Amino acid sequence: MTAYFHALGRQVVPLPLPYRREGTVGVLRHRNAEHTPMRQAFMAALTEAAR
């Protein structure tokens, strides 16, 4: 999995420092997980596809 991210290189948008510090579990358990930019973009794409 790490090789996958290395292959992507700089295309990966660096996460905010709190997320990077806590790791993936920190992101999933984040109190406002519903309002993260990734979640908002995902929901926007879903609603757009549903039209």
OpenMM code with the backbone's topology and positions (N, CA, C; nanometers):
from openmm import Vec3, app, unit

residues = "MET THR ALA TYR PHE HIS ALA LEU GLY ARG GLN VAL VAL PRO LEU PRO LEU PRO TYR ARG ARG GLU GLY THR VAL GLY VAL LEU ARG HIS ARG ASN ALA GLU HIS THR PRO MET ARG GLN ALA PHE MET ALA ALA LEU THR GLU ALA ALA ARG".split()
positions = [
    Vec3(0.0836, -0.1200, 0.0000),
    Vec3(0.0000, 0.0000, 0.0000),
    Vec3(0.0871, 0.1250, 0.0000),
    Vec3(0.1974, 0.1183, 0.0720),
    Vec3(0.2861, 0.2342, 0.0772),
    Vec3(0.3449, 0.2629, -0.0597),
    Vec3(0.3764, 0.1564, -0.1346),
    Vec3(0.4323, 0.1741, -0.2685),
    Vec3(0.3325, 0.2470, -0.3582),
    Vec3(0.2047, 0.2210, -0.3349),
    Vec3(0.1004, 0.2874, -0.4126),
    Vec3(0.1065, 0.4384, -0.3930),
    Vec3(0.1216, 0.4805, -0.2679),
    Vec3(0.1280, 0.6236, -0.2402),
    Vec3(0.2582, 0.6840, -0.2911),
    Vec3(0.3667, 0.6050, -0.2853),
    Vec3(0.4929, 0.6551, -0.3391),
    Vec3(0.4823, 0.6732, -0.4902),
    Vec3(0.4075, 0.5844, -0.5561),
    Vec3(0.3893, 0.5953, -0.7008),
    Vec3(0.3091, 0.7208, -0.7351),
    Vec3(0.2120, 0.7531, -0.6507),
    Vec3(0.1329, 0.8735, -0.6743),
    Vec3(0.2184, 0.9986, -0.6594),
    Vec3(0.3132, 0.9924, -0.5663),
    Vec3(0.4043, 1.1042, -0.5504),
    Vec3(0.3342, 1.2276, -0.4991),
    Vec3(0.3587, 1.3406, -0.5650),
    Vec3(0.3089, 1.4685, -0.5144),
    Vec3(0.1647, 1.4944, -0.5509),
    Vec3(0.1000, 1.4006, -0.6204),
    Vec3(-0.0408, 1.4205, -0.6530),
    Vec3(-0.1267, 1.4125, -0.5270),
    Vec3(-0.0752, 1.3424, -0.4262),
    Vec3(-0.1509, 1.3277, -0.3020),
    Vec3(-0.1516, 1.4607, -0.2275),
    Vec3(-0.2702, 1.5078, -0.1958),
    Vec3(-0.2807, 1.6329, -0.1213),
    Vec3(-0.2431, 1.6052, 0.0235),
    Vec3(-0.1467, 1.6769, 0.0786),
    Vec3(-0.1083, 1.6530, 0.2177),
    Vec3(-0.2236, 1.6848, 0.3124),
    Vec3(-0.2476, 1.5945, 0.4049),
    Vec3(-0.3566, 1.6138, 0.5000),
    Vec3(-0.3187, 1.7200, 0.6021),
    Vec3(-0.4187, 1.7832, 0.6615),
    Vec3(-0.3901, 1.8773, 0.7702),
    Vec3(-0.3125, 1.8079, 0.8815),
    Vec3(-0.2342, 1.8858, 0.9545),
    Vec3(-0.1460, 1.8288, 1.0562),
    Vec3(-0.2168, 1.7425, 1.1614),
    Vec3(-0.3338, 1.7807, 1.2119),
    Vec3(-0.3991, 1.6942, 1.3118),
    Vec3(-0.4264, 1.5549, 1.2570),
    Vec3(-0.4717, 1.5478, 1.1302),
    Vec3(-0.5000, 1.4179, 1.0700),
    Vec3(-0.3716, 1.3382, 1.0547),
    Vec3(-0.2662, 1.4044, 1.0044),
    Vec3(-0.1418, 1.3335, 0.9811),
    Vec3(-0.0848, 1.2816, 1.1127),
    Vec3(-0.1031, 1.3601, 1.2180),
    Vec3(-0.0481, 1.3199, 1.3473),
    Vec3(-0.1247, 1.1994, 1.4030),
    Vec3(-0.2555, 1.1972, 1.3844),
    Vec3(-0.3360, 1.0896, 1.4420),
    Vec3(-0.3405, 0.9665, 1.3529),
    Vec3(-0.3085, 0.9826, 1.2262),
    Vec3(-0.3161, 0.8685, 1.1362),
    Vec3(-0.4576, 0.8450, 1.0876),
    Vec3(-0.4762, 0.7357, 1.0145),
    Vec3(-0.6057, 0.7070, 0.9533),
    Vec3(-0.7143, 0.6885, 1.0582),
    Vec3(-0.6806, 0.6195, 1.1662),
    Vec3(-0.7798, 0.5966, 1.2714),
    Vec3(-0.8259, 0.7295, 1.3290),
    Vec3(-0.7336, 0.8250, 1.3414),
    Vec3(-0.7703, 0.9560, 1.3909),
    Vec3(-0.8695, 1.0245, 1.2987),
    Vec3(-0.8513, 1.0060, 1.1682),
    Vec3(-0.9442, 1.0657, 1.0724),
    Vec3(-1.0817, 1.0020, 1.0869),
    Vec3(-1.0845, 0.8689, 1.0979),
    Vec3(-1.2127, 0.7996, 1.1052),
    Vec3(-1.2867, 0.8325, 1.2345),
    Vec3(-1.2118, 0.8524, 1.3421),
    Vec3(-1.2752, 0.8800, 1.4701),
    Vec3(-1.2910, 1.0288, 1.4956),
    Vec3(-1.2566, 1.1088, 1.3980),
    Vec3(-1.2631, 1.2534, 1.4174),
    Vec3(-1.4058, 1.2941, 1.4493),
    Vec3(-1.4201, 1.3855, 1.5427),
    Vec3(-1.5527, 1.4241, 1.5917),
    Vec3(-1.6402, 1.4779, 1.4792),
    Vec3(-1.5780, 1.5511, 1.3862),
    Vec3(-1.6556, 1.6097, 1.2773),
    Vec3(-1.6283, 1.5363, 1.1465),
    Vec3(-1.6232, 1.4035, 1.1539),
    Vec3(-1.5867, 1.3248, 1.0365),
    Vec3(-1.6808, 1.3513, 0.9191),
    Vec3(-1.8049, 1.3917, 0.9484),
    Vec3(-1.9010, 1.4160, 0.8411),
    Vec3(-1.8683, 1.5431, 0.7650),
    Vec3(-1.7881, 1.6302, 0.8229),
    Vec3(-1.7646, 1.7607, 0.7625),
    Vec3(-1.6231, 1.7764, 0.7094),
    Vec3(-1.5503, 1.6652, 0.6940),
    Vec3(-1.4169, 1.6746, 0.6362),
    Vec3(-1.4287, 1.7054, 0.4878),
    Vec3(-1.3296, 1.7713, 0.4283),
    Vec3(-1.3353, 1.8039, 0.2851),
    Vec3(-1.3547, 1.6800, 0.1986),
    Vec3(-1.2890, 1.5686, 0.2337),
    Vec3(-1.3032, 1.4470, 0.1549),
    Vec3(-1.4465, 1.3965, 0.1593),
    Vec3(-1.5067, 1.3985, 0.2766),
    Vec3(-1.6451, 1.3532, 0.2931),
    Vec3(-1.7400, 1.4444, 0.2157),
    Vec3(-1.7158, 1.5753, 0.2229),
    Vec3(-1.8024, 1.6697, 0.1512),
    Vec3(-1.7926, 1.6485, 0.0007),
    Vec3(-1.6701, 1.6268, -0.0487),
    Vec3(-1.6526, 1.6040, -0.1922),
    Vec3(-1.7194, 1.4738, -0.2332),
    Vec3(-1.7100, 1.3724, -0.1477),
    Vec3(-1.7715, 1.2429, -0.1763),
    Vec3(-1.9231, 1.2562, -0.1837),
    Vec3(-1.9824, 1.3264, -0.0873),
    Vec3(-2.1269, 1.3428, -0.0864),
    Vec3(-2.1737, 1.4290, -0.2037),
    Vec3(-2.0937, 1.5302, -0.2394),
    Vec3(-2.1286, 1.6137, -0.3542),
    Vec3(-2.1281, 1.5307, -0.4818),
    Vec3(-2.0295, 1.4417, -0.4946),
    Vec3(-2.0231, 1.3559, -0.6130),
    Vec3(-2.1412, 1.2597, -0.6150),
    Vec3(-2.1803, 1.2100, -0.4994),
    Vec3(-2.2942, 1.1175, -0.4930),
    Vec3(-2.4229, 1.1872, -0.5345),
    Vec3(-2.4472, 1.3056, -0.4802),
    Vec3(-2.5709, 1.3763, -0.5133),
    Vec3(-2.5724, 1.4164, -0.6605),
    Vec3(-2.4537, 1.4498, -0.7137),
    Vec3(-2.4461, 1.4866, -0.8554),
    Vec3(-2.4756, 1.3654, -0.9433),
    Vec3(-2.4246, 1.2488, -0.9031),
    Vec3(-2.4465, 1.1274, -0.9819),
    Vec3(-2.5915, 1.0810, -0.9721),
    Vec3(-2.6584, 1.1161, -0.8638),
    Vec3(-2.7955, 1.0700, -0.8428),
    Vec3(-2.8956, 1.1504, -0.9249),
    Vec3(-2.8539, 1.2638, -0.9781),
    Vec3(-2.9465, 1.3471, -1.0540),
    Vec3(-2.9808, 1.2846, -1.1886),
] * unit.nanometer
topology = app.Topology()
chain = topology.addChain("A")
for resn in residues:
    res = topology.addResidue(resn, chain)
    for name in ("N", "CA", "C"):
        topology.addAtom(name, app.Element.getBySymbol(name[0]), res)
